[in-house]
Every structure is written in C-alpha cells, then in structure tokens.
Amino acid sequence: MKYVSTRGAAPAISLSEAMRQGLAPDGGLYMPEAWPHIETATLPADLVSVATAIVRAVAGDDPLGGLATELCPEALRIDAPCVAVTDDGRLSVLELFHGPTAAFKDFGARFLAACLTRVSGARPLEILVATSGDTGGAVAAAFHRRAGTHVTLLFPEGRVSPLQERQLTCWGDNVTSLAVRGSFDDCQRMVKQALAITTLGADRDVSSANSINIGRLLPQAAYYAATALSAHRQHGERLSFIVPSGNLGNAFGAIAARAMGFPVGRVVLAHNANRTVPDFLATGEWAPRPSVATVATAMDVGNPSNMERFRALFPTVGDLREAVSAVSVSDDDIRRRITADAKRFGRVWCPHTAVAAEAWACLPEADRRERWCIVATAHPAKFAEVVQPLVDEPIAVPASLADLYGRPTSFTTIDATATALVDILTGR
C-alpha cells in the first residue's frame, strides 16, 4: 500500500513515511492509492478490533501493520458509546468526549503519538499543530513528556474558549504554546509554510499533528466504522451521520469508513456560519474566505484543508454532492437548539454538537424516519460560558478537565507570519 499526494506531484511513499512527513512536498495531503475493502462479516464490532483491521489493511507491508495489535489497544481504550436520543431509537448520539481532554481529537492524537514515537528515527521529532481549540490540547496531552519529541501549538489569540486556552497553555516541558494574532486559518497557513521550509528539518524531523496528517484520520474512520457496523448488525439498516464540521478531518473519517466497505449511510456536514463548504456544494465554486467568529469556535474555519481529500476522492462537484450534503446554522440556531434539546431530550450539547443537532431537526420529516447519529465532538463543560446560561442544570466538569485548573499556564504571543513561527522554532 502506497500513499500519494492529492496534488499528484510527490513520490508515492509508505504509511510510516506519510505520517512522519505530515504534508507532502508538493503541498498536498497524503491519501492511499486506493482505499482497501475490509471484510466485515466476522469482524468484531468493538472500536479496537475495527481499528486494528483498518490499520492492517491501510498499512500493507509497512511496519505499522505488524504493530496494529499493539498500537490500537494502547491508543484507543477510550469509550465511544452510541446512545439513543429519541424514544424510538431512530436518533442516537456518538459520544466522542470521554478521552483525557474531553474531545474527539483524543482518538487521533493518541494514535498518532503512538505511531510516530515508534517509526521516527534517532533524530528529535518536532510536531507543529494549528488549533482552533481542541486539537492542540489533545496533541499536547498525547505527546506530553514523550522522550525525543517536542510540540509547538499555534492557536488564534482570543478565539478559543477560556477552558480551551487553559488546556492549550498548561503543559510546559516539551510543549510550547503560541497565541497568534489572527485566525485559525492564519495558524494553519503558518504551519504549512513552516513544513515547506526544508532547512527547518536540518537537525530534526518535522511533522504535523493536524488532520492534514493521515495518521489522525485512521482512528476517526475506525469509530465511524465500528458504530455503523454495530448498528447494522442490531437493526439491519445503514447508519447515517451528521458531523460538526470545520477543517473536515472528522467528516472525512466517515467517508473513509464507507469507502472501506463499512455500512455508513448518508453523511451530512454540519457547519456554523462559516459557509465555505455549503456554498461550494450549492454553487460549484470553491471560494475559501476568512473565517468568522462564532460560539462554535472549534469550527471557525474558512479554508478547510481536508477539502483536498474530498475533492481527490470525488473529482467533480456532482460526485461530491452524491457523497455528502452540507448545511450551515447561525449562532442563534445553536443557542436555541441547546435550550430546546436540554428540555426535550434531557441532553446538554456543546455548541458544536448543537450544530449537528440543529441540522437533524431541520431535516424533512420523511428523512428523519431514517436511522441517524449526530456526533458529539466535545463535552459541554469545555464551553460552559456559552452553554450554562442556556440550560437549567449545572454542567458537571469531568475530572480530566478539573485537573487543569491546578496547573500554571504559559504562552507567547506572536504575529501571524511564518517568519515569526520559524524564529521561535530555530531560536529555542
């Protein structure tokens, strides 16, 4: 199994090499030459078993394939329950917030850390991360104090929640936190530009832990695959997903699971007021734009990187429209949905999950009779300043988050330029 760039101008390489590089030399994102078909008839439907089968299949003869039975139990012993929301069970929620940083990014970050610390060479490993909130905390937790690694986090100054900022800045040791005077898109651009500077890797291996790294997407494909497989065996129906969407890495996991033969039904990309993707599907014109700030901060992305993978897999906009649909909801919609579903279902959503819940509520009645799963990407306690005023009950804080309040924080504020980032990296 070889991995090729979405831009077609880089040599085909192995899975381990694709993970180590993060971004292809031509600026594209790595994809397998073809997604393998996985036989599911006798495959156990638990997350670790499904992830192990996926890693073996996508690795081929890469060493990571032989390590799958070691990697997956180590990284993915995280609960990911699919819980009924409506009495008839036609709507469920996939809870992806039971990991150490209470967000879905824990799955990808822990898996990537487990892989990279095994396949990297003798040189130090520098991990660059642009984050709109949750990715950075998950990557910091996964790599914290791992020998031979250093993590540099870039987050948009003033555009993450207070708890997210604490989660990004409380690590120290081998984690450096940078507040960027700009947006998430600026952070993402700076990381890509830094990765393209060959001299930066003169004395270290440099990679990314953003969803541009194929290693982030494999465990995300696994939780969609396992959830869909379990539902299909129980109900005899394909399970459709509504995915809160920003940089599109999480949603691409569902597409990858379907491409490998798992019974994933429809995939709806649920966006906040950043409408780049819904507008693209509506008009056929790809028009990235500056992101706008919303209460669903982790989804404030105006130029989602993983659209390259979507467009590589679905070359025409018509192909893409057959594969996914996309909607956009406002901050007012998000707030109303949090209040309404707390009363109706007794469920308290984070603002991002509320985007998916609103998308489901807006489906035509006939469509809602299908079997749907909304994806809960973060615990509501991470966004208490938004959620608490909208519900009538206190929001319990998970122990892993409560621990953060006892840690000192530290970060450096920099301009939104690749030069500022490289100065930090080379001056350390």
TORKOL-4160 file (C-alpha; in steps of 0.2 Angstrom, whole numbers, padded with zeros to 4 digits, m for minus):
428
<pt num="1" X="0000" Y="0000" Z="0000"/>
<pt num="2" X="0007" Y="0017" Z="m0005"/>
<pt num="3" X="0002" Y="0034" Z="m0001"/>
<pt num="4" X="0001" Y="0048" Z="m0014"/>
<pt num="5" X="m0002" Y="0067" Z="m0013"/>
<pt num="6" X="m0018" Y="0075" Z="m0018"/>
<pt num="7" X="m0009" Y="0086" Z="m0029"/>
<pt num="8" X="0000" Y="0072" Z="m0039"/>
<pt num="9" X="0017" Y="0079" Z="m0039"/>
<pt num="10" X="0026" Y="0070" Z="m0025"/>
<pt num="11" X="0033" Y="0052" Z="m0025"/>
<pt num="12" X="0022" Y="0038" Z="m0018"/>
<pt num="13" X="0028" Y="0033" Z="0000"/>
<pt num="14" X="0023" Y="0021" Z="0014"/>
<pt num="15" X="0011" Y="0025" Z="0028"/>
<pt num="16" X="0025" Y="0027" Z="0041"/>
<pt num="17" X="0034" Y="0040" Z="0029"/>
<pt num="18" X="0017" Y="0049" Z="0026"/>
<pt num="19" X="0014" Y="0051" Z="0045"/>
<pt num="20" X="0032" Y="0057" Z="0048"/>
<pt num="21" X="0031" Y="0070" Z="0034"/>
<pt num="22" X="0013" Y="0076" Z="0038"/>
<pt num="23" X="0012" Y="0086" Z="0022"/>
<pt num="24" X="0018" Y="0081" Z="0005"/>
<pt num="25" X="0032" Y="0090" Z="m0003"/>
<pt num="26" X="0021" Y="0097" Z="m0016"/>
<pt num="27" X="0009" Y="0104" Z="m0003"/>
<pt num="28" X="m0004" Y="0091" Z="m0005"/>
<pt num="29" X="m0011" Y="0079" Z="0008"/>
<pt num="30" X="m0007" Y="0060" Z="0008"/>
<pt num="31" X="m0020" Y="0048" Z="0003"/>
<pt num="32" X="m0019" Y="0029" Z="0000"/>
<pt num="33" X="m0018" Y="0025" Z="m0019"/>
<pt num="34" X="m0034" Y="0016" Z="m0016"/>
<pt num="35" X="m0045" Y="0013" Z="0000"/>
<pt num="36" X="m0044" Y="m0006" Z="0004"/>
<pt num="37" X="m0060" Y="m0016" Z="0005"/>
<pt num="38" X="m0062" Y="m0024" Z="0023"/>
<pt num="39" X="m0072" Y="m0039" Z="0025"/>
<pt num="40" X="m0084" Y="m0036" Z="0040"/>
<pt num="41" X="m0094" Y="m0052" Z="0041"/>
<pt num="42" X="m0084" Y="m0060" Z="0055"/>
<pt num="43" X="m0076" Y="m0044" Z="0062"/>
<pt num="44" X="m0080" Y="m0039" Z="0080"/>
<pt num="45" X="m0088" Y="m0023" Z="0081"/>
<pt num="46" X="m0079" Y="m0015" Z="0095"/>
<pt num="47" X="m0068" Y="0000" Z="0092"/>
<pt num="48" X="m0051" Y="m0008" Z="0095"/>
<pt num="49" X="m0055" Y="m0023" Z="0084"/>
<pt num="50" X="m0061" Y="m0012" Z="0070"/>
<pt num="51" X="m0046" Y="0000" Z="0071"/>
<pt num="52" X="m0034" Y="m0015" Z="0071"/>
<pt num="53" X="m0042" Y="m0022" Z="0055"/>
<pt num="54" X="m0041" Y="m0004" Z="0047"/>
<pt num="55" X="m0023" Y="m0001" Z="0051"/>
<pt num="56" X="m0018" Y="m0018" Z="0045"/>
<pt num="57" X="m0027" Y="m0015" Z="0029"/>
<pt num="58" X="m0021" Y="0003" Z="0025"/>
<pt num="59" X="m0003" Y="m0001" Z="0031"/>
<pt num="60" X="0000" Y="m0016" Z="0019"/>
<pt num="61" X="0018" Y="m0021" Z="0022"/>
<pt num="62" X="0023" Y="m0006" Z="0032"/>
<pt num="63" X="0029" Y="m0010" Z="0049"/>
<pt num="64" X="0014" Y="m0001" Z="0057"/>
<pt num="65" X="0003" Y="m0015" Z="0050"/>
<pt num="66" X="0013" Y="m0028" Z="0061"/>
<pt num="67" X="0011" Y="m0016" Z="0076"/>
<pt num="68" X="m0008" Y="m0014" Z="0075"/>
<pt num="69" X="m0012" Y="m0026" Z="0088"/>
<pt num="70" X="0000" Y="m0016" Z="0100"/>
<pt num="71" X="m0005" Y="0002" Z="0094"/>
<pt num="72" X="m0023" Y="0001" Z="0094"/>
<pt num="73" X="m0026" Y="m0005" Z="0112"/>
<pt num="74" X="m0014" Y="0007" Z="0118"/>
<pt num="75" X="m0021" Y="0022" Z="0110"/>
<pt num="76" X="m0040" Y="0018" Z="0108"/>
<pt num="77" X="m0045" Y="0012" Z="0125"/>
<pt num="78" X="m0057" Y="0026" Z="0126"/>
<pt num="79" X="m0076" Y="0024" Z="0127"/>
<pt num="80" X="m0086" Y="0030" Z="0112"/>
<pt num="81" X="m0104" Y="0025" Z="0116"/>
<pt num="82" X="m0118" Y="0027" Z="0104"/>
<pt num="83" X="m0133" Y="0032" Z="0114"/>
<pt num="84" X="m0151" Y="0033" Z="0109"/>
<pt num="85" X="m0158" Y="0051" Z="0110"/>
<pt num="86" X="m0176" Y="0048" Z="0104"/>
<pt num="87" X="m0188" Y="0035" Z="0112"/>
<pt num="88" X="m0189" Y="0026" Z="0095"/>
<pt num="89" X="m0170" Y="0025" Z="0094"/>
<pt num="90" X="m0171" Y="0032" Z="0076"/>
<pt num="91" X="m0159" Y="0046" Z="0083"/>
<pt num="92" X="m0143" Y="0042" Z="0093"/>
<pt num="93" X="m0128" Y="0052" Z="0098"/>
<pt num="94" X="m0110" Y="0046" Z="0096"/>
<pt num="95" X="m0101" Y="0052" Z="0112"/>
<pt num="96" X="m0083" Y="0056" Z="0107"/>
<pt num="97" X="m0079" Y="0066" Z="0123"/>
<pt num="98" X="m0074" Y="0053" Z="0135"/>
<pt num="99" X="m0055" Y="0054" Z="0132"/>
<pt num="100" X="m0042" Y="0064" Z="0143"/>
<pt num="101" X="m0046" Y="0081" Z="0135"/>
<pt num="102" X="m0065" Y="0078" Z="0133"/>
<pt num="103" X="m0065" Y="0080" Z="0114"/>
<pt num="104" X="m0065" Y="0069" Z="0099"/>
<pt num="105" X="m0047" Y="0074" Z="0095"/>
<pt num="106" X="m0041" Y="0062" Z="0108"/>
<pt num="107" X="m0043" Y="0047" Z="0097"/>
<pt num="108" X="m0032" Y="0054" Z="0083"/>
<pt num="109" X="m0019" Y="0062" Z="0094"/>
<pt num="110" X="m0016" Y="0047" Z="0105"/>
<pt num="111" X="m0015" Y="0036" Z="0089"/>
<pt num="112" X="m0003" Y="0047" Z="0080"/>
<pt num="113" X="0008" Y="0049" Z="0095"/>
<pt num="114" X="0009" Y="0030" Z="0097"/>
<pt num="115" X="0013" Y="0028" Z="0079"/>
<pt num="116" X="0026" Y="0042" Z="0077"/>
<pt num="117" X="0036" Y="0038" Z="0093"/>
<pt num="118" X="0038" Y="0020" Z="0085"/>
<pt num="119" X="0043" Y="0024" Z="0067"/>
<pt num="120" X="0053" Y="0040" Z="0070"/>
<pt num="121" X="0072" Y="0039" Z="0069"/>
<pt num="122" X="0085" Y="0044" Z="0080"/>
<pt num="123" X="0083" Y="0062" Z="0077"/>
<pt num="124" X="0072" Y="0073" Z="0088"/>
<pt num="125" X="0054" Y="0075" Z="0082"/>
<pt num="126" X="0046" Y="0092" Z="0081"/>
<pt num="127" X="0027" Y="0092" Z="0080"/>
<pt num="128" X="0018" Y="0108" Z="0073"/>
<pt num="129" X="0000" Y="0110" Z="0077"/>
<pt num="130" X="m0013" Y="0123" Z="0072"/>
<pt num="131" X="m0028" Y="0123" Z="0083"/>
<pt num="132" X="m0045" Y="0131" Z="0084"/>
<pt num="133" X="m0046" Y="0124" Z="0102"/>
<pt num="134" X="m0047" Y="0105" Z="0104"/>
<pt num="135" X="m0034" Y="0098" Z="0093"/>
<pt num="136" X="m0020" Y="0107" Z="0102"/>
<pt num="137" X="m0025" Y="0101" Z="0119"/>
<pt num="138" X="m0027" Y="0083" Z="0113"/>
<pt num="139" X="m0010" Y="0083" Z="0105"/>
<pt num="140" X="m0001" Y="0091" Z="0120"/>
<pt num="141" X="m0009" Y="0078" Z="0131"/>
<pt num="142" X="m0004" Y="0064" Z="0119"/>
<pt num="143" X="0014" Y="0069" Z="0117"/>
<pt num="144" X="0017" Y="0077" Z="0134"/>
<pt num="145" X="0034" Y="0071" Z="0141"/>
<pt num="146" X="0037" Y="0058" Z="0127"/>
<pt num="147" X="0056" Y="0057" Z="0125"/>
<pt num="148" X="0063" Y="0064" Z="0109"/>
<pt num="149" X="0048" Y="0074" Z="0104"/>
<pt num="150" X="0043" Y="0092" Z="0105"/>
<pt num="151" X="0026" Y="0100" Z="0102"/>
<pt num="152" X="0023" Y="0118" Z="0096"/>
<pt num="153" X="0005" Y="0123" Z="0097"/>
<pt num="154" X="m0002" Y="0138" Z="0087"/>
<pt num="155" X="m0020" Y="0145" Z="0092"/>
<pt num="156" X="m0029" Y="0161" Z="0087"/>
<pt num="157" X="m0027" Y="0174" Z="0101"/>
<pt num="158" X="m0044" Y="0177" Z="0109"/>
<pt num="159" X="m0054" Y="0165" Z="0098"/>
<pt num="160" X="m0054" Y="0149" Z="0109"/>
<pt num="161" X="m0064" Y="0146" Z="0125"/>
<pt num="162" X="m0056" Y="0150" Z="0142"/>
<pt num="163" X="m0055" Y="0132" Z="0146"/>
<pt num="164" X="m0048" Y="0128" Z="0129"/>
<pt num="165" X="m0035" Y="0141" Z="0131"/>
<pt num="166" X="m0030" Y="0134" Z="0148"/>
<pt num="167" X="m0029" Y="0116" Z="0140"/>
<pt num="168" X="m0018" Y="0123" Z="0127"/>
<pt num="169" X="m0006" Y="0133" Z="0139"/>
<pt num="170" X="m0004" Y="0122" Z="0154"/>
<pt num="171" X="0008" Y="0109" Z="0149"/>
<pt num="172" X="0026" Y="0116" Z="0149"/>
<pt num="173" X="0041" Y="0103" Z="0147"/>
<pt num="174" X="0041" Y="0098" Z="0129"/>
<pt num="175" X="0026" Y="0108" Z="0124"/>
<pt num="176" X="0027" Y="0126" Z="0118"/>
<pt num="177" X="0011" Y="0137" Z="0116"/>
<pt num="178" X="0009" Y="0151" Z="0104"/>
<pt num="179" X="m0005" Y="0163" Z="0103"/>
<pt num="180" X="m0006" Y="0170" Z="0086"/>
<pt num="181" X="m0013" Y="0187" Z="0082"/>
<pt num="182" X="m0025" Y="0181" Z="0069"/>
<pt num="183" X="m0037" Y="0167" Z="0065"/>
<pt num="184" X="m0036" Y="0148" Z="0064"/>
<pt num="185" X="m0034" Y="0149" Z="0046"/>
<pt num="186" X="m0018" Y="0160" Z="0049"/>
<pt num="187" X="m0012" Y="0147" Z="0061"/>
<pt num="188" X="m0015" Y="0133" Z="0048"/>
<pt num="189" X="m0006" Y="0143" Z="0035"/>
<pt num="190" X="0009" Y="0146" Z="0046"/>
<pt num="191" X="0011" Y="0128" Z="0050"/>
<pt num="192" X="0010" Y="0123" Z="0031"/>
<pt num="193" X="0023" Y="0136" Z="0027"/>
<pt num="194" X="0035" Y="0131" Z="0040"/>
<pt num="195" X="0033" Y="0112" Z="0035"/>
<pt num="196" X="0039" Y="0118" Z="0017"/>
<pt num="197" X="0055" Y="0126" Z="0024"/>
<pt num="198" X="0067" Y="0112" Z="0021"/>
<pt num="199" X="0081" Y="0120" Z="0032"/>
<pt num="200" X="0070" Y="0118" Z="0047"/>
<pt num="201" X="0072" Y="0100" Z="0046"/>
<pt num="202" X="0091" Y="0101" Z="0046"/>
<pt num="203" X="0093" Y="0095" Z="0064"/>
<pt num="204" X="0076" Y="0087" Z="0067"/>
<pt num="205" X="0061" Y="0078" Z="0059"/>
<pt num="206" X="0047" Y="0090" Z="0057"/>
<pt num="207" X="0029" Y="0084" Z="0055"/>
<pt num="208" X="0011" Y="0090" Z="0059"/>
<pt num="209" X="m0002" Y="0083" Z="0070"/>
<pt num="210" X="m0016" Y="0092" Z="0062"/>
<pt num="211" X="m0029" Y="0082" Z="0052"/>
<pt num="212" X="m0018" Y="0086" Z="0037"/>
<pt num="213" X="m0008" Y="0071" Z="0044"/>
<pt num="214" X="m0016" Y="0054" Z="0038"/>
<pt num="215" X="m0012" Y="0046" Z="0054"/>
<pt num="216" X="m0025" Y="0057" Z="0063"/>
<pt num="217" X="m0039" Y="0051" Z="0051"/>
<pt num="218" X="m0037" Y="0032" Z="0053"/>
<pt num="219" X="m0044" Y="0031" Z="0071"/>
<pt num="220" X="m0058" Y="0043" Z="0066"/>
<pt num="221" X="m0063" Y="0031" Z="0052"/>
<pt num="222" X="m0062" Y="0017" Z="0065"/>
<pt num="223" X="m0075" Y="0025" Z="0076"/>
<pt num="224" X="m0087" Y="0028" Z="0062"/>
<pt num="225" X="m0084" Y="0010" Z="0055"/>
<pt num="226" X="m0087" Y="0002" Z="0072"/>
<pt num="227" X="m0103" Y="0012" Z="0076"/>
<pt num="228" X="m0110" Y="0009" Z="0059"/>
<pt num="229" X="m0106" Y="m0010" Z="0060"/>
<pt num="230" X="m0114" Y="m0012" Z="0077"/>
<pt num="231" X="m0130" Y="m0003" Z="0072"/>
<pt num="232" X="m0131" Y="m0013" Z="0056"/>
<pt num="233" X="m0130" Y="m0029" Z="0065"/>
<pt num="234" X="m0143" Y="m0024" Z="0078"/>
<pt num="235" X="m0156" Y="m0015" Z="0066"/>
<pt num="236" X="m0151" Y="m0021" Z="0048"/>
<pt num="237" X="m0150" Y="m0003" Z="0042"/>
<pt num="238" X="m0136" Y="0008" Z="0037"/>
<pt num="239" X="m0132" Y="0022" Z="0050"/>
<pt num="240" X="m0131" Y="0040" Z="0043"/>
<pt num="241" X="m0121" Y="0053" Z="0052"/>
<pt num="242" X="m0122" Y="0072" Z="0055"/>
<pt num="243" X="m0104" Y="0078" Z="0058"/>
<pt num="244" X="m0100" Y="0095" Z="0066"/>
<pt num="245" X="m0088" Y="0101" Z="0053"/>
<pt num="246" X="m0074" Y="0114" Z="0052"/>
<pt num="247" X="m0057" Y="0108" Z="0045"/>
<pt num="248" X="m0067" Y="0092" Z="0038"/>
<pt num="249" X="m0055" Y="0079" Z="0045"/>
<pt num="250" X="m0068" Y="0071" Z="0056"/>
<pt num="251" X="m0080" Y="0070" Z="0042"/>
<pt num="252" X="m0068" Y="0063" Z="0031"/>
<pt num="253" X="m0066" Y="0048" Z="0043"/>
<pt num="254" X="m0084" Y="0044" Z="0040"/>
<pt num="255" X="m0081" Y="0044" Z="0021"/>
<pt num="256" X="m0066" Y="0033" Z="0023"/>
<pt num="257" X="m0075" Y="0021" Z="0033"/>
<pt num="258" X="m0089" Y="0020" Z="0020"/>
<pt num="259" X="m0075" Y="0018" Z="0006"/>
<pt num="260" X="m0068" Y="0003" Z="0015"/>
<pt num="261" X="m0085" Y="m0006" Z="0015"/>
<pt num="262" X="m0092" Y="m0002" Z="0032"/>
<pt num="263" X="m0111" Y="0001" Z="0032"/>
<pt num="264" X="m0111" Y="0020" Z="0033"/>
<pt num="265" X="m0126" Y="0028" Z="0026"/>
<pt num="266" X="m0128" Y="0047" Z="0022"/>
<pt num="267" X="m0115" Y="0060" Z="0028"/>
<pt num="268" X="m0121" Y="0077" Z="0032"/>
<pt num="269" X="m0108" Y="0091" Z="0035"/>
<pt num="270" X="m0115" Y="0102" Z="0048"/>
<pt num="271" X="m0106" Y="0119" Z="0048"/>
<pt num="272" X="m0108" Y="0135" Z="0058"/>
<pt num="273" X="m0109" Y="0152" Z="0050"/>
<pt num="274" X="m0093" Y="0148" Z="0041"/>
<pt num="275" X="m0101" Y="0143" Z="0024"/>
<pt num="276" X="m0087" Y="0139" Z="0013"/>
<pt num="277" X="m0092" Y="0121" Z="0011"/>
<pt num="278" X="m0111" Y="0123" Z="0010"/>
<pt num="279" X="m0109" Y="0137" Z="m0003"/>
<pt num="280" X="m0097" Y="0126" Z="m0013"/>
<pt num="281" X="m0110" Y="0112" Z="m0014"/>
<pt num="282" X="m0123" Y="0124" Z="m0019"/>
<pt num="283" X="m0114" Y="0134" Z="m0032"/>
<pt num="284" X="m0099" Y="0123" Z="m0038"/>
<pt num="285" X="m0087" Y="0137" Z="m0035"/>
<pt num="286" X="m0073" Y="0134" Z="m0022"/>
<pt num="287" X="m0071" Y="0150" Z="m0013"/>
<pt num="288" X="m0061" Y="0150" Z="0003"/>
<pt num="289" X="m0063" Y="0165" Z="0014"/>
<pt num="290" X="m0058" Y="0172" Z="0030"/>
<pt num="291" X="m0066" Y="0163" Z="0045"/>
<pt num="292" X="m0079" Y="0172" Z="0055"/>
<pt num="293" X="m0080" Y="0170" Z="0074"/>
<pt num="294" X="m0095" Y="0160" Z="0081"/>
<pt num="295" X="m0100" Y="0152" Z="0098"/>
<pt num="296" X="m0094" Y="0135" Z="0090"/>
<pt num="297" X="m0076" Y="0141" Z="0090"/>
<pt num="298" X="m0068" Y="0125" Z="0085"/>
<pt num="299" X="m0077" Y="0125" Z="0068"/>
<pt num="300" X="m0072" Y="0143" Z="0064"/>
<pt num="301" X="m0063" Y="0138" Z="0048"/>
<pt num="302" X="m0064" Y="0147" Z="0031"/>
<pt num="303" X="m0052" Y="0137" Z="0021"/>
<pt num="304" X="m0054" Y="0118" Z="0027"/>
<pt num="305" X="m0038" Y="0109" Z="0022"/>
<pt num="306" X="m0047" Y="0092" Z="0021"/>
<pt num="307" X="m0057" Y="0098" Z="0006"/>
<pt num="308" X="m0042" Y="0092" Z="m0004"/>
<pt num="309" X="m0045" Y="0074" Z="0001"/>
<pt num="310" X="m0064" Y="0076" Z="m0003"/>
<pt num="311" X="m0060" Y="0083" Z="m0020"/>
<pt num="312" X="m0047" Y="0070" Z="m0024"/>
<pt num="313" X="m0059" Y="0056" Z="m0019"/>
<pt num="314" X="m0074" Y="0065" Z="m0028"/>
<pt num="315" X="m0066" Y="0074" Z="m0043"/>
<pt num="316" X="m0082" Y="0083" Z="m0048"/>
<pt num="317" X="m0094" Y="0093" Z="m0038"/>
<pt num="318" X="m0108" Y="0082" Z="m0044"/>
<pt num="319" X="m0098" Y="0067" Z="m0037"/>
<pt num="320" X="m0096" Y="0076" Z="m0020"/>
<pt num="321" X="m0115" Y="0081" Z="m0020"/>
<pt num="322" X="m0119" Y="0062" Z="m0021"/>
<pt num="323" X="m0107" Y="0058" Z="m0007"/>
<pt num="324" X="m0111" Y="0071" Z="0006"/>
<pt num="325" X="m0123" Y="0086" Z="0009"/>
<pt num="326" X="m0119" Y="0101" Z="0019"/>
<pt num="327" X="m0129" Y="0114" Z="0030"/>
<pt num="328" X="m0125" Y="0130" Z="0039"/>
<pt num="329" X="m0133" Y="0136" Z="0055"/>
<pt num="330" X="m0132" Y="0153" Z="0065"/>
<pt num="331" X="m0126" Y="0156" Z="0082"/>
<pt num="332" X="m0145" Y="0160" Z="0087"/>
<pt num="333" X="m0149" Y="0142" Z="0080"/>
<pt num="334" X="m0135" Y="0135" Z="0091"/>
<pt num="335" X="m0141" Y="0143" Z="0106"/>
<pt num="336" X="m0160" Y="0139" Z="0103"/>
<pt num="337" X="m0155" Y="0121" Z="0100"/>
<pt num="338" X="m0145" Y="0119" Z="0116"/>
<pt num="339" X="m0160" Y="0125" Z="0126"/>
<pt num="340" X="m0173" Y="0115" Z="0116"/>
<pt num="341" X="m0164" Y="0099" Z="0117"/>
<pt num="342" X="m0160" Y="0100" Z="0136"/>
<pt num="343" X="m0179" Y="0102" Z="0139"/>
<pt num="344" X="m0185" Y="0089" Z="0126"/>
<pt num="345" X="m0171" Y="0075" Z="0127"/>
<pt num="346" X="m0163" Y="0079" Z="0144"/>
<pt num="347" X="m0146" Y="0081" Z="0133"/>
<pt num="348" X="m0134" Y="0096" Z="0135"/>
<pt num="349" X="m0124" Y="0099" Z="0120"/>
<pt num="350" X="m0108" Y="0108" Z="0117"/>
<pt num="351" X="m0110" Y="0122" Z="0104"/>
<pt num="352" X="m0103" Y="0111" Z="0090"/>
<pt num="353" X="m0114" Y="0096" Z="0094"/>
<pt num="354" X="m0128" Y="0108" Z="0094"/>
<pt num="355" X="m0124" Y="0112" Z="0076"/>
<pt num="356" X="m0127" Y="0094" Z="0071"/>
<pt num="357" X="m0142" Y="0093" Z="0082"/>
<pt num="358" X="m0150" Y="0108" Z="0073"/>
<pt num="359" X="m0145" Y="0100" Z="0056"/>
<pt num="360" X="m0155" Y="0084" Z="0061"/>
<pt num="361" X="m0170" Y="0095" Z="0067"/>
<pt num="362" X="m0171" Y="0104" Z="0051"/>
<pt num="363" X="m0171" Y="0088" Z="0040"/>
<pt num="364" X="m0188" Y="0084" Z="0031"/>
<pt num="365" X="m0199" Y="0073" Z="0042"/>
<pt num="366" X="m0198" Y="0059" Z="0030"/>
<pt num="367" X="m0179" Y="0059" Z="0031"/>
<pt num="368" X="m0179" Y="0059" Z="0050"/>
<pt num="369" X="m0188" Y="0042" Z="0049"/>
<pt num="370" X="m0171" Y="0035" Z="0044"/>
<pt num="371" X="m0158" Y="0030" Z="0057"/>
<pt num="372" X="m0147" Y="0045" Z="0061"/>
<pt num="373" X="m0132" Y="0048" Z="0073"/>
<pt num="374" X="m0127" Y="0065" Z="0077"/>
<pt num="375" X="m0108" Y="0066" Z="0083"/>
<pt num="376" X="m0105" Y="0074" Z="0100"/>
<pt num="377" X="m0087" Y="0081" Z="0097"/>
<pt num="378" X="m0084" Y="0089" Z="0114"/>
<pt num="379" X="m0090" Y="0089" Z="0132"/>
<pt num="380" X="m0101" Y="0104" Z="0136"/>
<pt num="381" X="m0091" Y="0109" Z="0151"/>
<pt num="382" X="m0077" Y="0115" Z="0139"/>
<pt num="383" X="m0089" Y="0128" Z="0133"/>
<pt num="384" X="m0098" Y="0132" Z="0150"/>
<pt num="385" X="m0098" Y="0151" Z="0147"/>
<pt num="386" X="m0110" Y="0148" Z="0132"/>
<pt num="387" X="m0120" Y="0133" Z="0137"/>
<pt num="388" X="m0123" Y="0136" Z="0156"/>
<pt num="389" X="m0134" Y="0151" Z="0153"/>
<pt num="390" X="m0145" Y="0141" Z="0141"/>
<pt num="391" X="m0149" Y="0126" Z="0152"/>
<pt num="392" X="m0157" Y="0124" Z="0169"/>
<pt num="393" X="m0145" Y="0112" Z="0177"/>
<pt num="394" X="m0126" Y="0113" Z="0182"/>
<pt num="395" X="m0114" Y="0106" Z="0170"/>
<pt num="396" X="m0103" Y="0093" Z="0179"/>
<pt num="397" X="m0084" Y="0095" Z="0174"/>
<pt num="398" X="m0075" Y="0079" Z="0170"/>
<pt num="399" X="m0061" Y="0075" Z="0182"/>
<pt num="400" X="m0048" Y="0077" Z="0167"/>
<pt num="401" X="m0053" Y="0095" Z="0164"/>
<pt num="402" X="m0055" Y="0099" Z="0183"/>
<pt num="403" X="m0036" Y="0094" Z="0185"/>
<pt num="404" X="m0031" Y="0108" Z="0173"/>
<pt num="405" X="m0036" Y="0122" Z="0185"/>
<pt num="406" X="m0022" Y="0117" Z="0196"/>
<pt num="407" X="m0009" Y="0119" Z="0183"/>
<pt num="408" X="0001" Y="0135" Z="0179"/>
<pt num="409" X="m0001" Y="0142" Z="0161"/>
<pt num="410" X="0012" Y="0150" Z="0150"/>
<pt num="411" X="0011" Y="0155" Z="0131"/>
<pt num="412" X="0020" Y="0168" Z="0119"/>
<pt num="413" X="0010" Y="0179" Z="0108"/>
<pt num="414" X="0017" Y="0181" Z="0090"/>
<pt num="415" X="0012" Y="0189" Z="0074"/>
<pt num="416" X="0003" Y="0179" Z="0060"/>
<pt num="417" X="0018" Y="0176" Z="0050"/>
<pt num="418" X="0028" Y="0160" Z="0045"/>
<pt num="419" X="0044" Y="0170" Z="0050"/>
<pt num="420" X="0038" Y="0173" Z="0067"/>
<pt num="421" X="0035" Y="0154" Z="0069"/>
<pt num="422" X="0052" Y="0149" Z="0062"/>
<pt num="423" X="0061" Y="0162" Z="0073"/>
<pt num="424" X="0053" Y="0153" Z="0088"/>
<pt num="425" X="0057" Y="0136" Z="0082"/>
<pt num="426" X="0075" Y="0140" Z="0077"/>
<pt num="427" X="0079" Y="0151" Z="0092"/>
<pt num="428" X="0073" Y="0138" Z="0105"/>
